[in-house]
Amino acid sequence: MEPGLSLDSRLKVTQAFGLAVSRVEKNATCRALFTRLGASGADRLVAAIYQQAPPEVVARRCRGGAAAAINPGSTLTWICPQFAGLAVQRAAMTLIHEALHSAGLPERPLVAGALSSAEINNLVCADCGL
C-alpha cells in the first residue's frame, strides 16, 4: 500500500487482502482463473500497489459504483472512495477482480466479446467462494 490511502481504505484493503490471498491459494477453481491467464493469483495480489484514486480517476473510473480500477497488465490499483464501505468479502472479490485485470483479463465494453464487470464479479464470487 502506498501513502495517501485513507485510513478506512487502508484497513479494508488489509482485511480484504488476507481473504483474497487465502481464497486464491486454497481454492483450486479460484486459482484456475489466473492459471488460464498464465499467471499466479497470489503473485498478482502480492505485486499490487494500492493507491487512493486521484480526482481524475474518481471522475472517470469510479463512477457507477466501481470500488477500484486498474489498467490491464498494470500493478497499480486505484482504490475508489466507496471501497472503504464494502463488506470484507465484497472487498476481497474486488481485489481478485482487479488482480485478474493485472494478469491480462480484458473487460467489456473496452474489449468486444470480453466479460462485463458484473460477469467477472459473478465468476469471482462463484469460483472463489465469495
N, CA, C and O atoms as a GROMACS GRO file, in nm:
protein
  520
    1MET      N    1   0.084  -0.118   0.000
    1MET     CA    2   0.000   0.000   0.000
    1MET      C    3   0.089   0.124   0.000
    1MET      O    4   0.198   0.126   0.056
    2GLU      N    5   0.039   0.222  -0.063
    2GLU     CA    6   0.112   0.346  -0.076
    2GLU      C    7   0.061   0.451   0.022
    2GLU      O    8  -0.055   0.446   0.064
    3PRO      N    9   0.147   0.547   0.059
    3PRO     CA   10   0.098   0.658   0.141
    3PRO      C   11  -0.015   0.730   0.067
    3PRO      O   12  -0.019   0.732  -0.056
    4GLY      N   13  -0.104   0.788   0.143
    4GLY     CA   14  -0.214   0.861   0.082
    4GLY      C   15  -0.344   0.782   0.079
    4GLY      O   16  -0.450   0.839   0.055
    5LEU      N   17  -0.335   0.653   0.102
    5LEU     CA   18  -0.456   0.573   0.109
    5LEU      C   19  -0.526   0.609   0.240
    5LEU      O   20  -0.463   0.608   0.346
    6SER      N   21  -0.654   0.642   0.233
    6SER     CA   22  -0.726   0.683   0.354
    6SER      C   23  -0.719   0.572   0.459
    6SER      O   24  -0.704   0.455   0.425
    7LEU      N   25  -0.731   0.609   0.583
    7LEU     CA   26  -0.724   0.512   0.692
    7LEU      C   27  -0.832   0.404   0.676
    7LEU      O   28  -0.803   0.286   0.695
    8ASP      N   29  -0.954   0.443   0.642
    8ASP     CA   30  -1.063   0.347   0.622
    8ASP      C   31  -1.033   0.253   0.505
    8ASP      O   32  -1.056   0.132   0.515
    9SER      N   33  -0.982   0.308   0.397
    9SER     CA   34  -0.949   0.224   0.281
    9SER      C   35  -0.831   0.132   0.313
    9SER      O   36  -0.831   0.016   0.273
   10ARG      N   37  -0.732   0.184   0.384
   10ARG     CA   38  -0.615   0.104   0.422
   10ARG      C   39  -0.659  -0.017   0.506
   10ARG      O   40  -0.613  -0.129   0.483
   11LEU      N   41  -0.746   0.007   0.602
   11LEU     CA   42  -0.796  -0.102   0.686
   11LEU      C   43  -0.871  -0.205   0.602
   11LEU      O   44  -0.851  -0.326   0.619
   12LYS      N   45  -0.956  -0.158   0.513
   12LYS     CA   46  -1.035  -0.250   0.431
   12LYS      C   47  -0.945  -0.329   0.335
   12LYS      O   48  -0.966  -0.449   0.317
   13VAL      N   49  -0.846  -0.264   0.274
   13VAL     CA   50  -0.752  -0.335   0.186
   13VAL      C   51  -0.680  -0.443   0.266
   13VAL      O   52  -0.666  -0.556   0.218
   14THR      N   53  -0.635  -0.411   0.385
   14THR     CA   54  -0.563  -0.508   0.468
   14THR      C   55  -0.651  -0.629   0.500
   14THR      O   56  -0.606  -0.743   0.488
   15GLN      N   57  -0.774  -0.605   0.540
   15GLN     CA   58  -0.866  -0.715   0.571
   15GLN      C   59  -0.896  -0.798   0.447
   15GLN      O   60  -0.891  -0.921   0.451
   16ALA      N   61  -0.927  -0.731   0.338
   16ALA     CA   62  -0.966  -0.800   0.215
   16ALA      C   63  -0.850  -0.873   0.151
   16ALA      O   64  -0.868  -0.981   0.094
   17PHE      N   65  -0.731  -0.817   0.161
   17PHE     CA   66  -0.613  -0.878   0.100
   17PHE      C   67  -0.588  -1.017   0.157
   17PHE      O   68  -0.565  -1.112   0.082
   18GLY      N   69  -0.593  -1.030   0.288
   18GLY     CA   70  -0.572  -1.161   0.351
   18GLY      C   71  -0.674  -1.263   0.304
   18GLY      O   72  -0.638  -1.377   0.275
   19LEU      N   73  -0.799  -1.225   0.296
   19LEU     CA   74  -0.903  -1.316   0.249
   19LEU      C   75  -0.882  -1.350   0.102
   19LEU      O   76  -0.897  -1.466   0.063
   20ALA      N   77  -0.849  -1.251   0.020
   20ALA     CA   78  -0.829  -1.276  -0.123
   20ALA      C   79  -0.714  -1.372  -0.147
   20ALA      O   80  -0.728  -1.466  -0.226
   21VAL      N   81  -0.601  -1.351  -0.081
   21VAL     CA   82  -0.486  -1.440  -0.098
   21VAL      C   83  -0.521  -1.581  -0.051
   21VAL      O   84  -0.485  -1.679  -0.115
   22SER      N   85  -0.590  -1.590   0.061
   22SER     CA   86  -0.630  -1.720   0.113
   22SER      C   87  -0.717  -1.796   0.013
   22SER      O   88  -0.696  -1.915  -0.010
   23ARG      N   89  -0.815  -1.728  -0.046
   23ARG     CA   90  -0.904  -1.794  -0.142
   23ARG      C   91  -0.827  -1.838  -0.267
   23ARG      O   92  -0.851  -1.948  -0.318
   24VAL      N   93  -0.738  -1.756  -0.315
   24VAL     CA   94  -0.662  -1.790  -0.436
   24VAL      C   95  -0.568  -1.907  -0.408
   24VAL      O   96  -0.550  -1.994  -0.494
   25GLU      N   97  -0.507  -1.910  -0.291
   25GLU     CA   98  -0.412  -2.016  -0.259
   25GLU      C   99  -0.481  -2.148  -0.227
   25GLU      O  100  -0.430  -2.254  -0.262
   26LYS      N  101  -0.596  -2.144  -0.160
   26LYS     CA  102  -0.660  -2.266  -0.111
   26LYS      C  103  -0.772  -2.320  -0.198
   26LYS      O  104  -0.814  -2.434  -0.180
   27ASN      N  105  -0.820  -2.241  -0.293
   27ASN     CA  106  -0.935  -2.280  -0.373
   27ASN      C  107  -0.890  -2.303  -0.518
   27ASN      O  108  -0.852  -2.209  -0.587
   28ALA      N  109  -0.893  -2.430  -0.562
   28ALA     CA  110  -0.843  -2.464  -0.696
   28ALA      C  111  -0.918  -2.392  -0.807
   28ALA      O  112  -0.857  -2.352  -0.906
   29THR      N  113  -1.049  -2.376  -0.793
   29THR     CA  114  -1.124  -2.309  -0.900
   29THR      C  115  -1.090  -2.160  -0.906
   29THR      O  116  -1.090  -2.100  -1.013
   30CYS      N  117  -1.063  -2.103  -0.791
   30CYS     CA  118  -1.023  -1.962  -0.786
   30CYS      C  119  -0.883  -1.946  -0.847
   30CYS      O  120  -0.859  -1.856  -0.927
   31ARG      N  121  -0.792  -2.033  -0.809
   31ARG     CA  122  -0.656  -2.031  -0.862
   31ARG      C  123  -0.657  -2.048  -1.014
   31ARG      O  124  -0.576  -1.987  -1.084
   32ALA      N  125  -0.750  -2.132  -1.065
   32ALA     CA  126  -0.758  -2.159  -1.209
   32ALA      C  127  -0.795  -2.034  -1.289
   32ALA      O  128  -0.760  -2.025  -1.407
   33LEU      N  129  -0.865  -1.940  -1.229
   33LEU     CA  130  -0.897  -1.815  -1.300
   33LEU      C  131  -0.769  -1.748  -1.348
   33LEU      O  132  -0.766  -1.689  -1.456
   34PHE      N  133  -0.664  -1.758  -1.268
   34PHE     CA  134  -0.536  -1.697  -1.302
   34PHE      C  135  -0.451  -1.787  -1.390
   34PHE      O  136  -0.385  -1.739  -1.483
   35THR      N  137  -0.451  -1.917  -1.362
   35THR     CA  138  -0.366  -2.007  -1.441
   35THR      C  139  -0.409  -2.008  -1.587
   35THR      O  140  -0.326  -2.026  -1.676
   36ARG      N  141  -0.538  -1.988  -1.613
   36ARG     CA  142  -0.584  -1.978  -1.753
   36ARG      C  143  -0.525  -1.857  -1.823
   36ARG      O  144  -0.517  -1.854  -1.945
   37LEU      N  145  -0.484  -1.758  -1.745
   37LEU     CA  146  -0.421  -1.637  -1.800
   37LEU      C  147  -0.269  -1.647  -1.795
   37LEU      O  148  -0.199  -1.552  -1.830
   38GLY      N  149  -0.217  -1.763  -1.751
   38GLY     CA  150  -0.073  -1.782  -1.741
   38GLY      C  151  -0.012  -1.707  -1.624
   38GLY      O  152   0.105  -1.667  -1.630
   39ALA      N  153  -0.088  -1.689  -1.517
   39ALA     CA  154  -0.042  -1.611  -1.403
   39ALA      C  155  -0.072  -1.681  -1.272
   39ALA      O  156  -0.152  -1.775  -1.267
   40SER      N  157  -0.007  -1.635  -1.169
   40SER     CA  158  -0.035  -1.680  -1.032
   40SER      C  159  -0.119  -1.572  -0.964
   40SER      O  160  -0.078  -1.456  -0.958
   41GLY      N  161  -0.233  -1.610  -0.912
   41GLY     CA  162  -0.318  -1.515  -0.844
   41GLY      C  163  -0.252  -1.456  -0.722
   41GLY      O  164  -0.260  -1.336  -0.698
   42ALA      N  165  -0.186  -1.540  -0.643
   42ALA     CA  166  -0.118  -1.490  -0.524
   42ALA      C  167  -0.009  -1.390  -0.563
   42ALA      O  168   0.005  -1.286  -0.499
   43ASP      N  169   0.066  -1.422  -0.667
   43ASP     CA  170   0.172  -1.330  -0.712
   43ASP      C  171   0.114  -1.198  -0.760
   43ASP      O  172   0.170  -1.092  -0.731
   44ARG      N  173   0.001  -1.203  -0.832
   44ARG     CA  174  -0.061  -1.079  -0.882
   44ARG      C  175  -0.111  -0.994  -0.765
   44ARG      O  176  -0.097  -0.872  -0.768
   45LEU      N  177  -0.168  -1.058  -0.664
   45LEU     CA  178  -0.216  -0.984  -0.546
   45LEU      C  179  -0.100  -0.922  -0.469
   45LEU      O  180  -0.107  -0.807  -0.426
   46VAL      N  181   0.007  -0.999  -0.450
   46VAL     CA  182   0.123  -0.950  -0.376
   46VAL      C  183   0.192  -0.836  -0.451
   46VAL      O  184   0.243  -0.743  -0.388
   47ALA      N  185   0.194  -0.843  -0.583
   47ALA     CA  186   0.260  -0.739  -0.664
   47ALA      C  187   0.178  -0.610  -0.673
   47ALA      O  188   0.230  -0.506  -0.713
   48ALA      N  189   0.052  -0.616  -0.634
   48ALA     CA  190  -0.036  -0.500  -0.649
   48ALA      C  191   0.010  -0.384  -0.561
   48ALA      O  192   0.056  -0.402  -0.448
   49ILE      N  193  -0.006  -0.265  -0.616
   49ILE     CA  194   0.019  -0.141  -0.544
   49ILE      C  195  -0.118  -0.073  -0.532
   49ILE      O  196  -0.181  -0.041  -0.632
   50TYR      N  197  -0.162  -0.053  -0.410
   50TYR     CA  198  -0.294   0.005  -0.386
   50TYR      C  199  -0.279   0.152  -0.351
   50TYR      O  200  -0.215   0.187  -0.252
   51GLN      N  201  -0.338   0.238  -0.432
   51GLN     CA  202  -0.333   0.382  -0.409
   51GLN      C  203  -0.473   0.440  -0.412
   51GLN      O  204  -0.562   0.390  -0.482
   52GLN      N  205  -0.492   0.546  -0.334
   52GLN     CA  206  -0.619   0.617  -0.338
   52GLN      C  207  -0.637   0.677  -0.477
   52GLN      O  208  -0.544   0.738  -0.531
   53ALA      N  209  -0.752   0.659  -0.535
   53ALA     CA  210  -0.780   0.713  -0.669
   53ALA      C  211  -0.776   0.865  -0.663
   53ALA      O  212  -0.844   0.926  -0.580
   54PRO      N  213  -0.698   0.928  -0.751
   54PRO     CA  214  -0.697   1.075  -0.756
   54PRO      C  215  -0.827   1.125  -0.818
   54PRO      O  216  -0.900   1.048  -0.879
   55PRO      N  217  -0.856   1.254  -0.803
   55PRO     CA  218  -0.983   1.309  -0.851
   55PRO      C  219  -1.015   1.276  -0.997
   55PRO      O  220  -1.131   1.248  -1.029
   56GLU      N  221  -0.917   1.277  -1.085
   56GLU     CA  222  -0.945   1.248  -1.227
   56GLU      C  223  -0.985   1.102  -1.247
   56GLU      O  224  -1.066   1.072  -1.335
   57VAL      N  225  -0.929   1.011  -1.168
   57VAL     CA  226  -0.967   0.870  -1.176
   57VAL      C  227  -1.105   0.850  -1.114
   57VAL      O  228  -1.187   0.775  -1.167
   58VAL      N  229  -1.131   0.918  -1.004
   58VAL     CA  230  -1.264   0.911  -0.941
   58VAL      C  231  -1.369   0.955  -1.041
   58VAL      O  232  -1.473   0.890  -1.055
   59ALA      N  233  -1.344   1.066  -1.110
   59ALA     CA  234  -1.442   1.119  -1.206
   59ALA      C  235  -1.463   1.026  -1.325
   59ALA      O  236  -1.576   1.012  -1.373
   60ARG      N  237  -1.358   0.962  -1.373
   60ARG     CA  238  -1.368   0.879  -1.493
   60ARG      C  239  -1.397   0.732  -1.466
   60ARG      O  240  -1.472   0.669  -1.539
   61ARG      N  241  -1.337   0.677  -1.360
   61ARG     CA  242  -1.338   0.532  -1.344
   61ARG      C  243  -1.416   0.482  -1.222
   61ARG      O  244  -1.454   0.365  -1.218
   62CYS      N  245  -1.440   0.568  -1.124
   62CYS     CA  246  -1.507   0.524  -1.002
   62CYS      C  247  -1.657   0.550  -1.005
   62CYS      O  248  -1.728   0.517  -0.910
   63ARG      N  249  -1.704   0.607  -1.111
   63ARG     CA  250  -1.848   0.635  -1.122
   63ARG      C  251  -1.925   0.504  -1.138
   63ARG      O  252  -1.867   0.401  -1.173
   64GLY      N  253  -2.051   0.509  -1.114
   64GLY     CA  254  -2.134   0.391  -1.134
   64GLY      C  255  -2.111   0.281  -1.033
   64GLY      O  256  -2.148   0.166  -1.057
   65GLY      N  257  -2.050   0.313  -0.920
   65GLY     CA  258  -2.035   0.214  -0.815
   65GLY      C  259  -1.905   0.136  -0.816
   65GLY      O  260  -1.886   0.051  -0.730
   66ALA      N  261  -1.814   0.161  -0.910
   66ALA     CA  262  -1.687   0.089  -0.911
   66ALA      C  263  -1.612   0.116  -0.781
   66ALA      O  264  -1.604   0.230  -0.736
   67ALA      N  265  -1.558   0.011  -0.722
   67ALA     CA  266  -1.486   0.026  -0.596
   67ALA      C  267  -1.336   0.036  -0.616
   67ALA      O  268  -1.263   0.078  -0.526
   68ALA      N  269  -1.289  -0.003  -0.735
   68ALA     CA  270  -1.146   0.003  -0.767
   68ALA      C  271  -1.132   0.003  -0.919
   68ALA      O  272  -1.225  -0.031  -0.991
   69ALA      N  273  -1.014   0.040  -0.964
   69ALA     CA  274  -0.988   0.043  -1.108
   69ALA      C  275  -0.842   0.013  -1.134
   69ALA      O  276  -0.755   0.042  -1.052
   70ILE      N  277  -0.816  -0.047  -1.250
   70ILE     CA  278  -0.679  -0.081  -1.289
   70ILE      C  279  -0.673  -0.083  -1.440
   70ILE      O  280  -0.774  -0.106  -1.507
   71ASN      N  281  -0.557  -0.060  -1.495
   71ASN     CA  282  -0.536  -0.079  -1.638
   71ASN      C  283  -0.485  -0.220  -1.657
   71ASN      O  284  -0.394  -0.262  -1.585
   72PRO      N  285  -0.539  -0.296  -1.753
   72PRO     CA  286  -0.494  -0.434  -1.774
   72PRO      C  287  -0.342  -0.442  -1.786
   72PRO      O  288  -0.279  -0.364  -1.857
   73GLY      N  289  -0.285  -0.538  -1.713
   73GLY     CA  290  -0.142  -0.559  -1.714
   73GLY      C  291  -0.066  -0.477  -1.611
   73GLY      O  292   0.053  -0.501  -1.588
   74SER      N  293  -0.131  -0.380  -1.549
   74SER     CA  294  -0.067  -0.293  -1.451
   74SER      C  295  -0.068  -0.356  -1.312
   74SER      O  296  -0.145  -0.449  -1.286
   75THR      N  297   0.016  -0.306  -1.224
   75THR     CA  298   0.010  -0.348  -1.084
   75THR      C  299  -0.050  -0.238  -0.996
   75THR      O  300  -0.077  -0.261  -0.878
   76LEU      N  301  -0.072  -0.120  -1.054
   76LEU     CA  302  -0.129  -0.008  -0.979
   76LEU      C  303  -0.282  -0.018  -0.977
   76LEU      O  304  -0.347  -0.005  -1.081
   77THR      N  305  -0.336  -0.040  -0.859
   77THR     CA  306  -0.481  -0.049  -0.841
   77THR      C  307  -0.528   0.076  -0.771
   77THR      O  308  -0.486   0.107  -0.660
   78TRP      N  309  -0.618   0.149  -0.838
   78TRP     CA  310  -0.676   0.269  -0.779
   78TRP      C  311  -0.791   0.227  -0.689
   78TRP      O  312  -0.882   0.157  -0.732
   79ILE      N  313  -0.788   0.270  -0.564
   79ILE     CA  314  -0.894   0.241  -0.469
   79ILE      C  315  -0.991   0.359  -0.469
   79ILE      O  316  -0.954   0.472  -0.436
   80CYS      N  317  -1.114   0.332  -0.507
   80CYS     CA  318  -1.218   0.436  -0.514
   80CYS      C  319  -1.274   0.464  -0.375
   80CYS      O  320  -1.263   0.380  -0.285
   81PRO      N  321  -1.333   0.582  -0.356
   81PRO     CA  322  -1.385   0.618  -0.223
   81PRO      C  323  -1.482   0.516  -0.165
   81PRO      O  324  -1.482   0.493  -0.044
   82GLN      N  325  -1.565   0.452  -0.248
   82GLN     CA  326  -1.666   0.360  -0.197
   82GLN      C  327  -1.607   0.226  -0.148
   82GLN      O  328  -1.678   0.149  -0.083
   83PHE      N  329  -1.480   0.198  -0.178
   83PHE     CA  330  -1.418   0.072  -0.137
   83PHE      C  331  -1.424   0.054   0.015
   83PHE      O  332  -1.453  -0.056   0.063
   84ALA      N  333  -1.398   0.160   0.088
   84ALA     CA  334  -1.393   0.151   0.235
   84ALA      C  335  -1.524   0.105   0.295
   84ALA      O  336  -1.525   0.048   0.404
   85GLY      N  337  -1.636   0.128   0.227
   85GLY     CA  338  -1.766   0.091   0.279
   85GLY      C  339  -1.810  -0.050   0.244
   85GLY      O  340  -1.919  -0.092   0.284
   86LEU      N  341  -1.730  -0.124   0.170
   86LEU     CA  342  -1.767  -0.260   0.130
   86LEU      C  343  -1.752  -0.358   0.246
   86LEU      O  344  -1.669  -0.338   0.335
   87ALA      N  345  -1.833  -0.461   0.244
   87ALA     CA  346  -1.811  -0.574   0.334
   87ALA      C  347  -1.679  -0.640   0.295
   87ALA      O  348  -1.638  -0.631   0.179
   88VAL      N  349  -1.613  -0.705   0.389
   88VAL     CA  350  -1.481  -0.762   0.363
   88VAL      C  351  -1.484  -0.862   0.247
   88VAL      O  352  -1.393  -0.862   0.165
   89GLN      N  353  -1.587  -0.946   0.238
   89GLN     CA  354  -1.593  -1.042   0.127
   89GLN      C  355  -1.606  -0.971  -0.008
   89GLN      O  356  -1.543  -1.012  -0.105
   90ARG      N  357  -1.685  -0.867  -0.013
   90ARG     CA  358  -1.701  -0.791  -0.137
   90ARG      C  359  -1.570  -0.720  -0.174
   90ARG      O  360  -1.534  -0.712  -0.291
   91ALA      N  361  -1.501  -0.670  -0.073
   91ALA     CA  362  -1.372  -0.605  -0.098
   91ALA      C  363  -1.269  -0.706  -0.148
   91ALA      O  364  -1.190  -0.675  -0.237
   92ALA      N  365  -1.269  -0.827  -0.092
   92ALA     CA  366  -1.178  -0.932  -0.139
   92ALA      C  367  -1.210  -0.970  -0.283
   92ALA      O  368  -1.120  -0.988  -0.364
   93MET      N  369  -1.339  -0.980  -0.316
   93MET     CA  370  -1.380  -1.007  -0.454
   93MET      C  371  -1.327  -0.898  -0.546
   93MET      O  372  -1.280  -0.926  -0.656
   94THR      N  373  -1.335  -0.773  -0.501
   94THR     CA  374  -1.287  -0.661  -0.581
   94THR      C  375  -1.136  -0.671  -0.605
   94THR      O  376  -1.090  -0.647  -0.716
   95LEU      N  377  -1.059  -0.706  -0.502
   95LEU     CA  378  -0.914  -0.719  -0.519
   95LEU      C  379  -0.880  -0.831  -0.616
   95LEU      O  380  -0.789  -0.817  -0.697
   96ILE      N  381  -0.952  -0.943  -0.609
   96ILE     CA  382  -0.929  -1.053  -0.703
   96ILE      C  383  -0.968  -1.010  -0.844
   96ILE      O  384  -0.896  -1.040  -0.940
   97HIS      N  385  -1.081  -0.941  -0.858
   97HIS     CA  386  -1.127  -0.889  -0.988
   97HIS      C  387  -1.016  -0.804  -1.051
   97HIS      O  388  -0.981  -0.823  -1.167
   98GLU      N  389  -0.962  -0.711  -0.973
   98GLU     CA  390  -0.858  -0.621  -1.026
   98GLU      C  391  -0.729  -0.698  -1.054
   98GLU      O  392  -0.659  -0.667  -1.150
   99ALA      N  393  -0.697  -0.798  -0.972
   99ALA     CA  394  -0.578  -0.881  -0.996
   99ALA      C  395  -0.592  -0.959  -1.126
   99ALA      O  396  -0.492  -0.981  -1.196
  100LEU      N  397  -0.714  -1.001  -1.160
  100LEU     CA  398  -0.736  -1.068  -1.288
  100LEU      C  399  -0.705  -0.973  -1.404
  100LEU      O  400  -0.648  -1.015  -1.505
  101HIS      N  401  -0.743  -0.846  -1.390
  101HIS     CA  402  -0.708  -0.748  -1.493
  101HIS      C  403  -0.557  -0.730  -1.499
  101HIS      O  404  -0.500  -0.716  -1.608
  102SER      N  405  -0.492  -0.730  -1.384
  102SER     CA  406  -0.347  -0.720  -1.380
  102SER      C  407  -0.282  -0.836  -1.454
  102SER      O  408  -0.177  -0.821  -1.517
  103ALA      N  409  -0.346  -0.953  -1.447
  103ALA     CA  410  -0.297  -1.072  -1.517
  103ALA      C  411  -0.332  -1.070  -1.666
  103ALA      O  412  -0.290  -1.159  -1.741
  104GLY      N  413  -0.409  -0.969  -1.709
  104GLY     CA  414  -0.439  -0.955  -1.850
  104GLY      C  415  -0.582  -0.977  -1.892
  104GLY      O  416  -0.613  -0.969  -2.011
  105LEU      N  417  -0.672  -1.005  -1.798
  105LEU     CA  418  -0.813  -1.027  -1.833
  105LEU      C  419  -0.876  -0.896  -1.880
  105LEU      O  420  -0.878  -0.798  -1.806
  106PRO      N  421  -0.927  -0.893  -2.003
  106PRO     CA  422  -0.992  -0.771  -2.052
  106PRO      C  423  -1.135  -0.761  -2.000
  106PRO      O  424  -1.186  -0.855  -1.939
  107GLU      N  425  -1.198  -0.648  -2.024
  107GLU     CA  426  -1.335  -0.625  -1.979
  107GLU      C  427  -1.413  -0.552  -2.087
  107GLU      O  428  -1.361  -0.463  -2.154
  108ARG      N  429  -1.538  -0.592  -2.101
  108ARG     CA  430  -1.630  -0.524  -2.192
  108ARG      C  431  -1.685  -0.401  -2.120
  108ARG      O  432  -1.716  -0.414  -2.002
  109PRO      N  433  -1.699  -0.288  -2.177
  109PRO     CA  434  -1.707  -0.261  -2.321
  109PRO      C  435  -1.574  -0.224  -2.387
  109PRO      O  436  -1.570  -0.203  -2.508
  110LEU      N  437  -1.465  -0.216  -2.309
  110LEU     CA  438  -1.337  -0.179  -2.370
  110LEU      C  439  -1.292  -0.280  -2.474
  110LEU      O  440  -1.231  -0.243  -2.575
  111VAL      N  441  -1.321  -0.408  -2.451
  111VAL     CA  442  -1.283  -0.514  -2.544
  111VAL      C  443  -1.409  -0.592  -2.580
  111VAL      O  444  -1.470  -0.658  -2.496
  112ALA      N  445  -1.447  -0.584  -2.707
  112ALA     CA  446  -1.567  -0.654  -2.754
  112ALA      C  447  -1.552  -0.804  -2.729
  112ALA      O  448  -1.446  -0.861  -2.751
  113GLY      N  449  -1.658  -0.865  -2.682
  113GLY     CA  450  -1.659  -1.009  -2.657
  113GLY      C  451  -1.604  -1.049  -2.521
  113GLY      O  452  -1.616  -1.166  -2.482
  114ALA      N  453  -1.544  -0.956  -2.448
  114ALA     CA  454  -1.493  -0.986  -2.315
  114ALA      C  455  -1.610  -0.989  -2.216
  114ALA      O  456  -1.721  -0.947  -2.248
  115LEU      N  457  -1.583  -1.038  -2.097
  115LEU     CA  458  -1.684  -1.037  -1.991
  115LEU      C  459  -1.706  -0.894  -1.943
  115LEU      O  460  -1.614  -0.812  -1.946
  116SER      N  461  -1.826  -0.864  -1.898
  116SER     CA  462  -1.854  -0.735  -1.836
  116SER      C  463  -1.802  -0.738  -1.693
  116SER      O  464  -1.767  -0.844  -1.641
  117SER      N  465  -1.797  -0.621  -1.629
  117SER     CA  466  -1.754  -0.613  -1.491
  117SER      C  467  -1.842  -0.700  -1.402
  117SER      O  468  -1.791  -0.772  -1.316
  118ALA      N  469  -1.972  -0.694  -1.421
  118ALA     CA  470  -2.065  -0.775  -1.341
  118ALA      C  471  -2.042  -0.924  -1.364
  118ALA      O  472  -2.050  -1.003  -1.269
  119GLU      N  473  -2.014  -0.963  -1.487
  119GLU     CA  474  -1.988  -1.105  -1.516
  119GLU      C  475  -1.858  -1.151  -1.450
  119GLU      O  476  -1.851  -1.264  -1.400
  120ILE      N  477  -1.756  -1.066  -1.449
  120ILE     CA  478  -1.631  -1.101  -1.380
  120ILE      C  479  -1.657  -1.114  -1.230
  120ILE      O  480  -1.609  -1.208  -1.167
  121ASN      N  481  -1.732  -1.021  -1.174
  121ASN     CA  482  -1.766  -1.030  -1.032
  121ASN      C  483  -1.839  -1.159  -1.001
  121ASN      O  484  -1.807  -1.226  -0.902
  122ASN      N  485  -1.936  -1.197  -1.082
  122ASN     CA  486  -2.011  -1.322  -1.061
  122ASN      C  487  -1.918  -1.443  -1.069
  122ASN      O  488  -1.931  -1.536  -0.990
  123LEU      N  489  -1.826  -1.441  -1.164
  123LEU     CA  490  -1.729  -1.551  -1.180
  123LEU      C  491  -1.640  -1.562  -1.056
  123LEU      O  492  -1.618  -1.672  -1.004
  124VAL      N  493  -1.589  -1.449  -1.011
  124VAL     CA  494  -1.503  -1.449  -0.892
  124VAL      C  495  -1.581  -1.496  -0.769
  124VAL      O  496  -1.531  -1.577  -0.691
  125CYS      N  497  -1.702  -1.448  -0.753
  125CYS     CA  498  -1.784  -1.491  -0.639
  125CYS      C  499  -1.807  -1.642  -0.642
  125CYS      O  500  -1.795  -1.708  -0.539
  126ALA      N  501  -1.840  -1.695  -0.757
  126ALA     CA  502  -1.869  -1.838  -0.770
  126ALA      C  503  -1.742  -1.923  -0.754
  126ALA      O  504  -1.741  -2.020  -0.678
  127ASP      N  505  -1.636  -1.887  -0.826
  127ASP     CA  506  -1.516  -1.970  -0.828
  127ASP      C  507  -1.428  -1.953  -0.705
  127ASP      O  508  -1.347  -2.041  -0.674
  128CYS      N  509  -1.442  -1.842  -0.636
  128CYS     CA  510  -1.359  -1.816  -0.518
  128CYS      C  511  -1.437  -1.828  -0.387
  128CYS      O  512  -1.382  -1.807  -0.278
  129GLY      N  513  -1.564  -1.861  -0.398
  129GLY     CA  514  -1.646  -1.877  -0.279
  129GLY      C  515  -1.669  -1.748  -0.203
  129GLY      O  516  -1.674  -1.746  -0.080
  130LEU      N  517  -1.683  -1.640  -0.278
  130LEU     CA  518  -1.708  -1.512  -0.214
  130LEU      C  519  -1.850  -1.466  -0.243
  130LEU      O  520  -1.891  -1.359  -0.198
   0.00000   0.00000   0.00000
